[in-house]
Amino acid sequence: MEKIIDLNKTVFELCSDDPAVKDILADLGFTDITKPGMLQTAGRFMTIPKGAKLKKIDMETIKKKFTDLGYAVK
C-alpha cells in the first residue's frame, strides 16, 4: 500500500493515520509535536504548510523528506 501525505489534512489526522509521521515531522524541526498534548490541541487545526510557515521550514525540504521515505505527497 502506498503511503500518502495529504497536505490539506491536519497534523492530527496525518499522525492518526500513520504514527511514523510524528517522528518524521519532529526530525524536520517540528519539535513541539512531541510535547504532551500538542498533537491533541494545535495538531487538530494545524496543517503541515501552516506549521512550516510558522517555523520557517521550507516546504520543498518537507516534501523531499517524505518522498525520500517512500511517501506520495498530495
Secondary structure, 3 states (H helix, E strand, C coil): CCEEECCCCEHHHHHHHCCHHHHHHHHHCCHHHHCCCCCCCHHHCCEHHHHHHHHCCCHHHHHHHHHHCCEEEC
